[in-house]
């Protein structure tokens, strides 16, 4: 059984026979190679694309995830569904060019997704590493991140790798445009459970601990994410923010001995 999607604009790059095999033979720069997954950047017709091929995870990996109460990611279909839904929600992300999936056996299913490369962008992590971010830019970013997180979670999506490095930005005029990437582990439901919302927000907070972020930046994000005044969300959603904050700290202390000073000050101000 084969399931396919091809953007009509790029249909001339492929033929109908052995579609998956075609994608594995594209020449390009190898970006990532894991046991069951390979990502390559290729150039066709003067445009760049990323080709992510999955070769089957095996029953051992599936059972390991199930025993850990995690839903296993068995192929590119998960990312394709997430990207399709993000487009419907108006959240900027990668543009799928092709998706193909072969086989019914989940352990040995082969699949591939090809997306257009983002040109002229930089990850937020790289941006914070390389420059002093102005107050106005941080103000805009906090609000945009809050709105994206809120849109995902209100529509049953959690990212699972919700870090600054997976947001790319490009400045158009004064306002930066954000693109959310790396959705191969995203989960889609009718409603996002609280524990997965906490994991996403905790991961995002953690990824910003080493940068010039202030408590006010975080509070601005909280205000937009909750859709409430800061005072109201700190009262009504205190348990949620406390758990997200604790998760961020646990992640940080796995590789660091001490917390940054502004994290300690924020904890004091929020009590």
C-alpha positions as CSV (number, residue, x, y, z in Angstrom):
1,X,0.0,0.0,0.0
2,X,1.4,3.4,-0.9
3,X,0.1,6.8,0.3
4,X,1.4,9.9,-1.6
5,X,1.1,13.6,-1.8
6,X,2.9,15.8,-4.4
7,X,2.6,19.5,-4.6
8,X,1.5,20.2,-8.2
9,X,4.1,22.9,-8.6
10,X,6.9,20.3,-8.2
11,X,5.3,17.2,-9.8
12,X,7.7,17.4,-12.7
13,X,10.6,16.5,-10.3
14,X,9.1,13.0,-9.8
15,X,7.6,10.1,-11.7
16,X,4.9,7.7,-10.6
17,X,7.1,4.6,-10.4
18,X,9.1,3.6,-7.2
19,X,8.5,7.1,-5.7
20,X,10.2,6.2,-2.4
21,X,13.3,4.8,-4.2
22,X,13.6,8.1,-6.1
23,X,13.7,10.1,-3.0
24,X,16.5,8.0,-1.5
25,X,18.7,8.5,-4.6
26,X,18.6,12.3,-4.7
27,X,22.2,13.6,-4.5
28,X,22.8,16.3,-1.9
29,X,24.5,17.2,1.4
30,X,23.9,14.8,4.2
31,X,22.6,16.7,7.2
32,X,21.7,13.9,9.6
33,X,22.0,10.1,9.5
34,X,20.5,7.9,12.2
35,X,19.9,4.2,12.3
36,X,16.5,4.5,10.8
37,X,16.3,8.0,9.4
38,X,18.3,10.2,7.1
39,X,18.0,13.9,6.2
40,X,19.6,15.3,3.1
41,X,19.6,18.8,1.5
42,X,19.3,18.7,-2.2
43,X,18.9,21.3,-5.0
44,X,16.5,21.0,-7.9
45,X,15.5,23.6,-10.5
46,X,17.5,26.2,-8.6
47,X,15.6,25.6,-5.3
48,X,16.8,23.8,-2.1
49,X,14.8,21.1,-0.4
50,X,15.2,18.9,2.6
51,X,14.6,15.2,2.1
52,X,13.8,13.2,5.2
53,X,13.6,9.4,4.7
54,X,12.4,6.9,7.3
55,X,13.4,3.2,6.8
56,X,11.3,1.5,9.5
57,X,11.9,1.6,13.3
58,X,11.5,-2.1,14.1
59,X,9.3,-3.8,16.7
60,X,11.9,-3.3,19.4
61,X,11.7,0.5,19.2
62,X,7.9,0.4,19.1
63,X,7.6,-1.7,22.2
64,X,10.3,0.3,24.0
65,X,8.2,3.5,23.5
66,X,5.0,1.8,24.4
67,X,6.5,0.4,27.7
68,X,7.6,4.0,28.5
69,X,4.0,5.2,27.8
70,X,5.2,7.1,24.7
71,X,3.5,6.9,21.3
72,X,6.2,5.8,18.9
73,X,7.1,7.8,15.8
74,X,7.2,5.3,13.0
75,X,7.7,7.5,9.9
76,X,7.2,10.8,8.1
77,X,3.4,10.7,8.2
78,X,3.4,12.4,11.6
79,X,5.3,15.4,10.4
80,X,3.2,15.6,7.2
81,X,0.0,15.7,9.2
82,X,1.4,18.3,11.6
83,X,2.6,20.6,8.8
84,X,-0.7,20.3,7.1
85,X,-2.6,21.3,10.3
86,X,-0.2,24.2,11.0
87,X,-0.9,25.6,7.6
88,X,-4.7,25.5,8.3
89,X,-4.1,27.3,11.6
90,X,-2.0,30.0,10.1
91,X,1.2,29.0,11.9
92,X,4.2,29.5,9.6
93,X,6.3,26.4,9.1
94,X,7.9,24.2,6.5
95,X,6.2,23.7,3.1
96,X,5.7,20.0,2.2
97,X,6.6,19.2,-1.4
98,X,6.2,15.5,-1.3
99,X,5.1,12.8,1.1
100,X,5.2,9.1,0.4
101,X,4.6,6.1,2.7
102,X,4.9,2.4,1.8
103,X,3.7,-0.7,3.7
104,X,1.1,-1.6,6.3
105,X,3.4,-3.2,8.9
106,X,4.2,-0.3,11.3
107,X,7.6,-1.7,12.3
108,X,8.9,-1.8,8.7
109,X,7.0,1.0,7.0
110,X,9.1,3.2,4.8
111,X,8.3,6.8,4.3
112,X,9.7,10.1,3.2
113,X,8.8,13.8,3.4
114,X,10.4,16.5,1.2
115,X,10.0,20.2,2.3
116,X,11.2,23.5,0.8
117,X,14.3,24.8,2.6
118,X,13.8,28.0,4.6
119,X,16.1,30.6,3.0
120,X,17.5,33.7,4.7
121,X,16.4,32.6,8.2
122,X,18.3,32.1,11.5
123,X,17.2,30.1,14.5
124,X,16.3,32.1,17.6
125,X,19.0,30.2,19.5
126,X,21.6,31.4,17.0
127,X,20.2,34.9,17.2
128,X,20.5,35.1,20.9
129,X,24.0,33.6,20.8
130,X,25.3,36.1,18.2
131,X,23.8,39.4,19.1
132,X,22.4,41.6,21.9
133,X,18.6,41.5,21.3
134,X,16.9,44.8,21.7
135,X,13.9,45.4,24.0
136,X,11.6,45.9,21.0
137,X,12.6,42.7,19.4
138,X,12.3,40.7,22.6
139,X,8.8,42.3,23.1
140,X,7.7,41.2,19.7
141,X,9.2,37.7,20.0
142,X,7.6,37.0,23.4
143,X,4.2,37.9,22.0
144,X,4.7,35.8,18.9
145,X,6.0,32.8,20.8
146,X,3.1,33.0,23.2
147,X,0.6,33.2,20.3
148,X,2.1,30.2,18.5
149,X,2.2,28.1,21.7
150,X,-1.4,29.0,22.5
151,X,-2.5,28.2,18.9
152,X,-0.9,24.8,19.0
153,X,-2.2,23.8,22.4
154,X,-5.7,25.1,21.8
155,X,-5.9,23.0,18.7
156,X,-4.6,19.7,20.1
157,X,-1.0,19.9,19.0
158,X,2.1,19.5,21.2
159,X,5.6,19.7,19.7
160,X,7.7,17.7,22.1
161,X,10.9,19.5,21.1
162,X,9.6,23.0,21.7
163,X,12.9,24.9,22.0
164,X,14.3,28.2,20.7
165,X,16.5,26.4,18.2
166,X,13.3,25.1,16.4
167,X,12.0,28.6,15.7
168,X,13.5,30.3,12.7
169,X,13.0,34.0,12.1
170,X,13.3,36.5,9.3
171,X,12.8,40.2,9.8
172,X,10.4,41.8,7.4
173,X,10.4,45.5,8.1
174,X,10.2,45.9,11.9
175,X,8.4,42.7,12.7
176,X,10.1,39.3,12.7
177,X,8.3,36.4,11.1
178,X,8.7,33.1,13.0
179,X,8.7,29.6,11.4
180,X,8.3,26.5,13.6
181,X,10.3,23.5,12.4
182,X,11.3,19.9,13.3
183,X,7.8,18.5,13.9
184,X,8.5,14.8,13.3
185,X,7.7,14.0,17.0
186,X,4.6,16.3,17.2
187,X,1.4,14.8,18.6
188,X,-2.1,15.7,17.3
189,X,-5.2,15.2,19.3
190,X,-8.6,16.9,19.7
191,X,-7.3,18.3,23.0
192,X,-3.7,18.8,24.3
193,X,-3.3,17.2,27.8
194,X,-1.9,19.4,30.5
195,X,1.2,17.3,31.0
196,X,2.2,17.8,27.3
197,X,1.5,21.5,27.5
198,X,3.7,21.7,30.5
199,X,6.5,19.8,28.7
200,X,6.3,22.1,25.7
201,X,6.3,25.3,27.8
202,X,8.9,24.0,30.2
203,X,11.2,23.1,27.3
204,X,10.8,26.6,25.8
205,X,11.6,28.3,29.1
206,X,14.7,26.0,29.6
207,X,16.0,26.8,26.1
208,X,16.1,30.5,27.0
209,X,17.8,30.3,30.4
210,X,21.3,31.3,29.1
211,X,20.2,34.4,27.2
212,X,19.5,38.1,28.0
213,X,15.8,37.4,28.9
214,X,14.1,39.2,31.8
215,X,11.2,38.2,34.0
216,X,9.2,40.8,32.2
217,X,9.8,39.0,28.9
218,X,8.6,35.7,30.4
219,X,5.5,37.4,32.0
220,X,4.6,38.9,28.6
221,X,4.7,35.4,27.1
222,X,2.5,34.1,29.9
223,X,0.0,36.9,29.3
224,X,-0.3,36.1,25.6
225,X,-0.3,32.3,26.0
226,X,-3.0,32.3,28.7
227,X,-5.1,35.0,27.1
228,X,-5.5,36.5,30.5
229,X,-4.0,39.4,32.5
230,X,-0.8,38.4,34.2
231,X,-2.4,38.7,37.7
232,X,-5.2,36.5,36.7
233,X,-3.1,33.7,35.1
234,X,-0.7,33.7,38.0
235,X,-3.7,33.1,40.3
236,X,-5.9,30.8,38.2
237,X,-3.1,28.9,36.4
238,X,-0.5,28.9,39.2
239,X,-0.2,25.1,39.2
240,X,0.5,25.0,35.5
241,X,3.2,27.7,35.5
242,X,4.8,26.2,38.6
243,X,5.1,22.8,36.9
244,X,6.4,24.3,33.7
245,X,8.9,26.3,35.7
246,X,10.0,23.3,37.6
247,X,10.5,21.2,34.4
248,X,12.6,24.0,32.9
249,X,14.8,24.0,36.0
250,X,15.2,20.2,36.0
251,X,16.3,20.2,32.3
252,X,18.8,23.0,33.0
253,X,20.3,21.4,36.1
254,X,21.0,18.2,34.1
255,X,24.0,19.9,32.6
256,X,24.6,22.9,34.9
257,X,25.4,23.2,38.5
258,X,23.7,26.6,39.2
259,X,20.7,28.5,37.8
260,X,21.2,31.9,36.1
261,X,20.5,34.8,38.4
262,X,17.4,36.1,36.5
263,X,15.7,32.7,36.9
264,X,16.1,32.9,40.7
265,X,14.8,36.5,40.7
266,X,11.8,35.5,38.5
267,X,10.9,32.8,41.0
268,X,11.0,35.3,43.8
269,X,8.8,37.9,42.0
270,X,6.2,35.4,40.9
271,X,5.5,34.2,44.4
